[in-house]
Every structure is written in C-alpha cells, then in structure tokens.
Amino acid sequence: MLYPSGPNTFAVGCEGRWTTVLLRNGQLFLMYVFSTNLFGSTTGIIWPNFTFASFPSRSILAYNCF
C-alpha cells in the first residue's frame, strides 16, 4: 500500500530502506533511500539498474517503505 503524501510531507523514516515511490508526474519505482529532507531532496539508488537519483522531496505523491 502506498501512503499518500501531502504538500508538506516526504518519505520520512525511509532512510536506509527500500521504498516504493510514486512521483507527482506518474513515475513509479523502487528506490533504496540514502537521505530525504522536507525542504531539500530525496536521494538514493533505483532498482534494477542501481542508478543514482536525486529529486525534490515535494515531488513525491505517495510512498511505502519496506
């Protein structure tokens, strides 16, 4: 189940965990989150290619940590 994020929430508690992320632009992916910050960015690696990614935390529409 994905947890909806409001305009002032982010993937809190997901640092160091695999997380399913749904962005506001419709992209859905599995990401190992290195760090996340409300007024900054969410960074990590995206499975299956282990590509580094960083995007504004406010662009997260929903997430689920594992």
GUVEX-707336 format. One line per field, with one value per atom (N, C-alpha, C): residue number from 1; atom name; x, y, z. Coordinates in pm, 1 decimal, always signed. Example, Ala and Ser with C-alpha at 12.3 -4.5 7.8 and 13.67 -1.06 7.14 Angstrom:
BEGIN
num	[1,1,1,2,2,2]
atome	[N,CA,C,N,CA,C]
c1	[+1319.0,+1230.0,+1320.0,+1285.0,+1367.0,+1290.0]
c2	[-569.0,-450.0,-330.0,-225.0,-106.0,+3.0]
c3	[+780.0,+780.0,+780.0,+708.0,+714.0,+787.0]
***
This chain:
BEGIN
num	[1,1,1,2,2,2,3,3,3,4,4,4,5,5,5,6,6,6,7,7,7,8,8,8,9,9,9,10,10,10,11,11,11,12,12,12,13,13,13,14,14,14,15,15,15,16,16,16,17,17,17,18,18,18,19,19,19,20,20,20,21,21,21,22,22,22,23,23,23,24,24,24,25,25,25,26,26,26,27,27,27,28,28,28,29,29,29,30,30,30,31,31,31,32,32,32,33,33,33,34,34,34,35,35,35,36,36,36,37,37,37,38,38,38,39,39,39,40,40,40,41,41,41,42,42,42,43,43,43,44,44,44,45,45,45,46,46,46,47,47,47,48,48,48,49,49,49,50,50,50,51,51,51,52,52,52,53,53,53,54,54,54,55,55,55,56,56,56,57,57,57,58,58,58,59,59,59,60,60,60,61,61,61,62,62,62,63,63,63,64,64,64,65,65,65,66,66,66]
atome	[N,CA,C,N,CA,C,N,CA,C,N,CA,C,N,CA,C,N,CA,C,N,CA,C,N,CA,C,N,CA,C,N,CA,C,N,CA,C,N,CA,C,N,CA,C,N,CA,C,N,CA,C,N,CA,C,N,CA,C,N,CA,C,N,CA,C,N,CA,C,N,CA,C,N,CA,C,N,CA,C,N,CA,C,N,CA,C,N,CA,C,N,CA,C,N,CA,C,N,CA,C,N,CA,C,N,CA,C,N,CA,C,N,CA,C,N,CA,C,N,CA,C,N,CA,C,N,CA,C,N,CA,C,N,CA,C,N,CA,C,N,CA,C,N,CA,C,N,CA,C,N,CA,C,N,CA,C,N,CA,C,N,CA,C,N,CA,C,N,CA,C,N,CA,C,N,CA,C,N,CA,C,N,CA,C,N,CA,C,N,CA,C,N,CA,C,N,CA,C,N,CA,C,N,CA,C,N,CA,C,N,CA,C,N,CA,C,N,CA,C,N,CA,C,N,CA,C,N,CA,C]
c1	[+84.1,+0.0,+88.5,+58.1,+131.2,+65.2,+146.0,+95.3,+95.8,-18.3,-22.2,+54.6,+120.9,+194.6,+120.5,+113.5,+55.3,+160.2,+126.3,+221.4,+343.6,+333.2,+444.3,+496.3,+478.3,+531.8,+628.4,+710.1,+808.2,+829.0,+914.6,+931.9,+1009.5,+956.8,+1022.3,+1028.1,+1137.3,+1152.3,+1194.9,+1215.9,+1253.1,+1404.0,+1479.5,+1624.3,+1683.1,+1766.2,+1827.1,+1733.2,+1624.6,+1525.5,+1484.4,+1439.2,+1380.0,+1242.0,+1210.7,+1086.5,+1025.8,+896.7,+823.3,+782.9,+817.6,+793.5,+706.2,+602.1,+518.3,+535.0,+586.4,+604.9,+478.4,+467.7,+350.5,+336.4,+445.7,+438.6,+399.4,+368.8,+322.5,+429.4,+556.0,+662.5,+652.3,+663.3,+658.9,+784.3,+857.4,+980.9,+1015.6,+1109.5,+1162.0,+1297.7,+1317.1,+1437.9,+1491.9,+1624.5,+1689.3,+1725.9,+1661.8,+1675.0,+1797.4,+1887.3,+2003.3,+1966.4,+1894.6,+1856.4,+1732.3,+1659.3,+1540.5,+1526.4,+1477.3,+1467.2,+1344.5,+1263.8,+1138.4,+1159.5,+1256.7,+1277.4,+1393.0,+1440.3,+1552.5,+1517.0,+1598.7,+1578.5,+1581.8,+1530.3,+1536.7,+1640.8,+1736.2,+1842.3,+1852.1,+1896.7,+1914.3,+1946.5,+1930.3,+1953.1,+1823.3,+1802.2,+1679.2,+1707.9,+1624.4,+1634.0,+1565.8,+1607.2,+1703.5,+1844.0,+1861.0,+1991.4,+2083.7,+2034.3,+2109.3,+2163.7,+2076.2,+2107.3,+2087.3,+2184.3,+2171.8,+2064.5,+1981.0,+1875.4,+1862.9,+1827.7,+1800.7,+1693.1,+1587.9,+1477.6,+1419.1,+1347.5,+1287.5,+1188.4,+1198.8,+1109.5,+963.3,+936.8,+797.0,+732.6,+812.4,+756.5,+700.9,+715.0,+662.2,+512.0,+436.1,+291.0,+255.5,+323.3,+296.2,+420.5,+429.9,+545.5,+509.3,+594.1,+578.7,+718.3,+758.3,+890.4,+879.2,+987.6,+993.4,+1100.2]
c2	[-117.5,+0.0,+123.6,+217.9,+343.5,+443.5,+518.0,+618.5,+753.4,+819.2,+948.6,+1053.2,+1140.3,+1249.8,+1378.9,+1462.3,+1594.3,+1690.4,+1817.7,+1914.0,+1935.2,+1903.0,+1925.0,+1796.6,+1683.3,+1557.6,+1498.5,+1406.1,+1341.2,+1201.5,+1123.1,+982.6,+969.9,+1028.9,+1026.8,+884.2,+847.6,+713.6,+610.9,+653.8,+560.4,+558.3,+636.5,+639.0,+502.6,+451.0,+320.7,+204.5,+228.6,+123.9,+126.9,+11.6,+6.3,+69.1,+151.5,+228.7,+231.8,+203.7,+223.5,+370.1,+438.9,+582.9,+610.7,+689.9,+738.1,+889.3,+940.3,+1083.8,+1149.1,+1277.4,+1352.2,+1347.4,+1318.3,+1309.8,+1169.6,+1077.6,+944.0,+836.2,+871.0,+770.7,+689.0,+557.3,+464.7,+378.9,+369.6,+291.7,+248.0,+152.8,+103.4,+168.6,+228.8,+305.2,+272.2,+255.3,+244.9,+387.4,+439.3,+580.2,+601.0,+690.0,+728.8,+840.7,+941.1,+1054.5,+1121.0,+1187.7,+1262.1,+1382.8,+1491.3,+1617.0,+1690.8,+1742.0,+1808.5,+1923.8,+2008.5,+2125.9,+2107.8,+1984.1,+1955.9,+1849.5,+1745.8,+1641.5,+1503.1,+1407.8,+1266.9,+1204.5,+1132.3,+1071.9,+923.2,+849.0,+705.4,+639.1,+506.9,+430.5,+362.2,+355.3,+297.7,+158.6,+61.9,-75.4,-87.3,-165.6,-274.2,-234.0,-114.7,-75.6,-12.2,+10.4,+76.3,+211.1,+286.3,+419.3,+519.5,+609.8,+713.4,+812.2,+854.4,+951.3,+1051.1,+1172.3,+1277.1,+1366.1,+1391.1,+1473.9,+1549.7,+1659.8,+1736.5,+1650.7,+1652.0,+1572.1,+1608.9,+1732.4,+1776.1,+1711.6,+1645.9,+1581.1,+1441.7,+1393.5,+1261.1,+1272.6,+1191.9,+1187.8,+1083.3,+966.0,+858.0,+770.8,+696.3,+610.4,+498.0,+393.0,+283.1,+227.1,+229.1,+177.4,+28.3,-44.7,-187.5,-212.1]
c3	[+0.0,+0.0,+0.0,-86.1,-90.8,+2.7,+75.9,+167.7,+99.5,+89.9,+22.9,+101.6,+28.1,+89.2,+63.0,+161.7,+144.6,+92.7,+79.7,+24.7,+114.2,+243.6,+335.2,+397.3,+330.1,+381.0,+281.1,+328.7,+244.1,+298.6,+237.8,+274.7,+406.3,+509.8,+640.7,+693.9,+755.9,+809.8,+707.2,+583.7,+478.0,+452.1,+524.1,+503.1,+538.0,+448.3,+468.7,+444.4,+370.1,+343.1,+196.7,+147.2,+13.4,+21.2,-77.1,-76.3,-215.2,-223.3,-347.1,-350.5,-458.1,-468.4,-590.3,-570.8,-680.1,-683.9,-795.7,-809.9,-864.5,-846.0,-893.8,-1046.0,-1118.2,-1264.5,-1313.1,-1218.4,-1253.9,-1253.7,-1236.2,-1232.1,-1104.0,-1117.0,-1004.2,-1009.8,-899.7,-898.7,-757.6,-749.6,-623.2,-602.1,-484.3,-457.3,-319.7,-309.3,-178.3,-139.2,-35.7,+1.5,+90.1,+46.1,+126.1,+222.7,+170.7,+255.3,+198.3,+286.8,+247.4,+338.6,+281.5,+354.5,+304.5,+396.1,+360.0,+262.5,+287.9,+202.5,+105.2,+92.0,+2.7,-97.1,-98.7,-198.0,-134.7,-209.0,-172.7,-264.9,-207.1,-286.8,-258.0,-357.2,-340.4,-472.0,-475.1,-597.3,-638.1,-768.6,-823.4,-877.9,-837.8,-883.6,-1018.8,-1114.1,-1107.5,-1153.2,-1208.3,-1263.4,-1160.2,-1040.2,-933.4,-978.7,-1044.5,-1093.0,-979.9,-959.7,-858.1,-901.7,-806.7,-835.8,-721.6,-757.0,-659.5,-718.9,-642.2,-690.1,-572.7,-599.2,-489.9,-411.4,-279.9,-195.4,-216.1,-249.7,-268.8,-390.9,-476.9,-595.5,-564.6,-440.3,-403.0,-376.7,-448.7,-428.1,-323.8,-328.4,-234.2,-222.8,-110.7,-89.2,+5.8,+8.6,+102.8,+130.1,+256.4,+296.9,+330.2,+305.1,+338.6,+441.8]
***
